[in-house]
Amino acid sequence: MRKIMILLFVLSATLSFSQEKSNQKIEPIGDLYEVTIYYDDGSIMQHGFMTKDKKLHASWESYYQNGNRKCVAIYDNGKKVGTWYYWFMDKKTKVVYKDNKIVEVEEMSIE
């Protein structure tokens, strides 16, 4: 019985890992990897860059399933930096980060 449970665990982990892999594309670009993650319908969920040691780096964008932007972000070796923008319903929020810390927040209405 224990062997069956272990086999089922390994099989489910393998299936979920392979399913996750089919929804993403990772391509080497110089010293970075370009990463694109897709929703099940094929639309882009996230797109950005990652270092070889798997830290988010440079630009990173997230999208709602309908294709509208959700977030535009900037990372420096895994740290949040620079000006980020978030969109939610009729609001756009600007957040400025420095060394992974929020230094400014401004909320705007979208017309």
ChimeraX commands (.cxc) that place a marker at each C-alpha (Angstrom):
marker #1 position 0.00,0.00,0.00 radius 0.5
marker #1 position 2.85,2.38,0.85 radius 0.5
marker #1 position 4.46,1.79,-2.57 radius 0.5
marker #1 position 1.18,2.63,-4.29 radius 0.5
marker #1 position 0.87,5.87,-2.30 radius 0.5
marker #1 position 4.44,6.85,-3.21 radius 0.5
marker #1 position 3.81,6.01,-6.87 radius 0.5
marker #1 position 0.60,8.10,-6.88 radius 0.5
marker #1 position 2.44,11.03,-5.27 radius 0.5
marker #1 position 5.27,10.89,-7.81 radius 0.5
marker #1 position 2.81,10.56,-10.69 radius 0.5
marker #1 position 0.69,13.52,-9.55 radius 0.5
marker #1 position 3.80,15.67,-8.98 radius 0.5
marker #1 position 5.10,14.77,-12.44 radius 0.5
marker #1 position 1.76,15.55,-14.08 radius 0.5
marker #1 position 1.37,18.90,-12.34 radius 0.5
marker #1 position 4.98,19.83,-13.15 radius 0.5
marker #1 position 4.60,18.93,-16.80 radius 0.5
marker #1 position 1.27,20.78,-16.99 radius 0.5
marker #1 position 2.92,23.86,-15.49 radius 0.5
marker #1 position 5.75,23.61,-18.03 radius 0.5
marker #1 position 3.37,23.57,-20.99 radius 0.5
marker #1 position 2.04,26.98,-19.92 radius 0.5
marker #1 position 5.40,28.68,-19.98 radius 0.5
marker #1 position 8.21,29.44,-22.37 radius 0.5
marker #1 position 11.76,30.14,-21.18 radius 0.5
marker #1 position 14.43,31.26,-23.63 radius 0.5
marker #1 position 18.04,32.25,-22.90 radius 0.5
marker #1 position 18.81,35.85,-23.92 radius 0.5
marker #1 position 22.44,36.71,-23.14 radius 0.5
marker #1 position 22.94,36.43,-19.37 radius 0.5
marker #1 position 19.19,36.32,-18.72 radius 0.5
marker #1 position 16.20,34.14,-19.44 radius 0.5
marker #1 position 13.11,35.57,-21.12 radius 0.5
marker #1 position 10.06,34.06,-19.43 radius 0.5
marker #1 position 6.50,34.03,-20.76 radius 0.5
marker #1 position 3.71,32.39,-18.76 radius 0.5
marker #1 position 0.37,31.71,-20.44 radius 0.5
marker #1 position -3.21,31.24,-19.27 radius 0.5
marker #1 position -4.83,27.96,-20.33 radius 0.5
marker #1 position -6.48,29.75,-23.27 radius 0.5
marker #1 position -3.06,30.79,-24.63 radius 0.5
marker #1 position -3.20,34.47,-23.66 radius 0.5
marker #1 position -0.18,35.89,-21.85 radius 0.5
marker #1 position -0.37,35.98,-18.06 radius 0.5
marker #1 position 3.16,37.25,-17.35 radius 0.5
marker #1 position 6.24,38.21,-19.30 radius 0.5
marker #1 position 9.66,39.26,-18.09 radius 0.5
marker #1 position 13.26,38.37,-17.43 radius 0.5
marker #1 position 15.04,36.22,-14.87 radius 0.5
marker #1 position 18.69,35.73,-13.97 radius 0.5
marker #1 position 20.35,32.35,-14.25 radius 0.5
marker #1 position 20.02,31.97,-10.47 radius 0.5
marker #1 position 16.22,32.45,-10.86 radius 0.5
marker #1 position 15.87,36.04,-9.60 radius 0.5
marker #1 position 13.48,38.34,-11.43 radius 0.5
marker #1 position 15.42,41.05,-13.25 radius 0.5
marker #1 position 14.63,44.04,-15.48 radius 0.5
marker #1 position 11.05,44.46,-16.72 radius 0.5
marker #1 position 8.18,42.20,-15.73 radius 0.5
marker #1 position 4.59,42.57,-16.92 radius 0.5
marker #1 position 1.40,40.86,-15.77 radius 0.5
marker #1 position -1.88,40.74,-17.69 radius 0.5
marker #1 position -5.49,39.92,-16.93 radius 0.5
marker #1 position -6.89,37.03,-18.94 radius 0.5
marker #1 position -8.72,39.49,-21.22 radius 0.5
marker #1 position -5.34,40.95,-22.28 radius 0.5
marker #1 position -5.50,44.16,-20.25 radius 0.5
marker #1 position -2.43,45.08,-18.24 radius 0.5
marker #1 position -2.41,44.22,-14.56 radius 0.5
marker #1 position 1.08,45.35,-13.54 radius 0.5
marker #1 position 4.31,46.70,-15.03 radius 0.5
marker #1 position 7.27,46.17,-12.74 radius 0.5
marker #1 position 11.05,46.49,-12.58 radius 0.5
marker #1 position 13.39,44.22,-10.66 radius 0.5
marker #1 position 17.12,44.38,-9.97 radius 0.5
marker #1 position 18.35,40.88,-9.14 radius 0.5
marker #1 position 15.15,39.98,-7.31 radius 0.5
marker #1 position 14.66,43.37,-5.61 radius 0.5
marker #1 position 11.74,45.65,-6.45 radius 0.5
marker #1 position 13.07,48.95,-7.81 radius 0.5
marker #1 position 11.86,51.93,-9.81 radius 0.5
marker #1 position 8.33,52.88,-10.74 radius 0.5
marker #1 position 5.68,50.17,-10.91 radius 0.5
marker #1 position 2.14,50.58,-12.23 radius 0.5
marker #1 position -0.88,48.53,-11.20 radius 0.5
marker #1 position -4.27,48.57,-12.96 radius 0.5
marker #1 position -7.45,47.42,-11.24 radius 0.5
marker #1 position -10.90,48.25,-12.53 radius 0.5
marker #1 position -11.01,52.04,-12.97 radius 0.5
marker #1 position -7.86,52.75,-10.93 radius 0.5
marker #1 position -4.20,53.00,-11.84 radius 0.5
marker #1 position -1.73,52.99,-8.97 radius 0.5
marker #1 position 1.86,54.18,-9.25 radius 0.5
marker #1 position 4.24,52.71,-6.67 radius 0.5
marker #1 position 7.89,53.72,-6.45 radius 0.5
marker #1 position 10.28,51.17,-4.94 radius 0.5
marker #1 position 13.86,51.57,-3.80 radius 0.5
marker #1 position 15.78,48.50,-2.60 radius 0.5
marker #1 position 12.59,46.46,-2.18 radius 0.5
marker #1 position 10.86,49.18,-0.11 radius 0.5
marker #1 position 7.95,51.42,-1.07 radius 0.5
marker #1 position 8.94,55.10,-1.10 radius 0.5
marker #1 position 5.90,56.61,-2.85 radius 0.5
marker #1 position 2.32,55.65,-3.77 radius 0.5
marker #1 position -0.04,57.59,-6.01 radius 0.5
marker #1 position -3.51,56.45,-7.05 radius 0.5
marker #1 position -5.12,57.78,-10.23 radius 0.5
marker #1 position -8.49,57.36,-11.91 radius 0.5
marker #1 position -8.56,55.97,-15.43 radius 0.5
marker #1 position -10.90,57.84,-17.74 radius 0.5
marker link #1:1,2 radius 0.2
marker link #1:2,3 radius 0.2
marker link #1:3,4 radius 0.2
marker link #1:4,5 radius 0.2
marker link #1:5,6 radius 0.2
marker link #1:6,7 radius 0.2
marker link #1:7,8 radius 0.2
marker link #1:8,9 radius 0.2
marker link #1:9,10 radius 0.2
marker link #1:10,11 radius 0.2
marker link #1:11,12 radius 0.2
marker link #1:12,13 radius 0.2
marker link #1:13,14 radius 0.2
marker link #1:14,15 radius 0.2
marker link #1:15,16 radius 0.2
marker link #1:16,17 radius 0.2
marker link #1:17,18 radius 0.2
marker link #1:18,19 radius 0.2
marker link #1:19,20 radius 0.2
marker link #1:20,21 radius 0.2
marker link #1:21,22 radius 0.2
marker link #1:22,23 radius 0.2
marker link #1:23,24 radius 0.2
marker link #1:24,25 radius 0.2
marker link #1:25,26 radius 0.2
marker link #1:26,27 radius 0.2
marker link #1:27,28 radius 0.2
marker link #1:28,29 radius 0.2
marker link #1:29,30 radius 0.2
marker link #1:30,31 radius 0.2
marker link #1:31,32 radius 0.2
marker link #1:32,33 radius 0.2
marker link #1:33,34 radius 0.2
marker link #1:34,35 radius 0.2
marker link #1:35,36 radius 0.2
marker link #1:36,37 radius 0.2
marker link #1:37,38 radius 0.2
marker link #1:38,39 radius 0.2
marker link #1:39,40 radius 0.2
marker link #1:40,41 radius 0.2
marker link #1:41,42 radius 0.2
marker link #1:42,43 radius 0.2
marker link #1:43,44 radius 0.2
marker link #1:44,45 radius 0.2
marker link #1:45,46 radius 0.2
marker link #1:46,47 radius 0.2
marker link #1:47,48 radius 0.2
marker link #1:48,49 radius 0.2
marker link #1:49,50 radius 0.2
marker link #1:50,51 radius 0.2
marker link #1:51,52 radius 0.2
marker link #1:52,53 radius 0.2
marker link #1:53,54 radius 0.2
marker link #1:54,55 radius 0.2
marker link #1:55,56 radius 0.2
marker link #1:56,57 radius 0.2
marker link #1:57,58 radius 0.2
marker link #1:58,59 radius 0.2
marker link #1:59,60 radius 0.2
marker link #1:60,61 radius 0.2
marker link #1:61,62 radius 0.2
marker link #1:62,63 radius 0.2
marker link #1:63,64 radius 0.2
marker link #1:64,65 radius 0.2
marker link #1:65,66 radius 0.2
marker link #1:66,67 radius 0.2
marker link #1:67,68 radius 0.2
marker link #1:68,69 radius 0.2
marker link #1:69,70 radius 0.2
marker link #1:70,71 radius 0.2
marker link #1:71,72 radius 0.2
marker link #1:72,73 radius 0.2
marker link #1:73,74 radius 0.2
marker link #1:74,75 radius 0.2
marker link #1:75,76 radius 0.2
marker link #1:76,77 radius 0.2
marker link #1:77,78 radius 0.2
marker link #1:78,79 radius 0.2
marker link #1:79,80 radius 0.2
marker link #1:80,81 radius 0.2
marker link #1:81,82 radius 0.2
marker link #1:82,83 radius 0.2
marker link #1:83,84 radius 0.2
marker link #1:84,85 radius 0.2
marker link #1:85,86 radius 0.2
marker link #1:86,87 radius 0.2
marker link #1:87,88 radius 0.2
marker link #1:88,89 radius 0.2
marker link #1:89,90 radius 0.2
marker link #1:90,91 radius 0.2
marker link #1:91,92 radius 0.2
marker link #1:92,93 radius 0.2
marker link #1:93,94 radius 0.2
marker link #1:94,95 radius 0.2
marker link #1:95,96 radius 0.2
marker link #1:96,97 radius 0.2
marker link #1:97,98 radius 0.2
marker link #1:98,99 radius 0.2
marker link #1:99,100 radius 0.2
marker link #1:100,101 radius 0.2
marker link #1:101,102 radius 0.2
marker link #1:102,103 radius 0.2
marker link #1:103,104 radius 0.2
marker link #1:104,105 radius 0.2
marker link #1:105,106 radius 0.2
marker link #1:106,107 radius 0.2
marker link #1:107,108 radius 0.2
marker link #1:108,109 radius 0.2
marker link #1:109,110 radius 0.2
marker link #1:110,111 radius 0.2
view
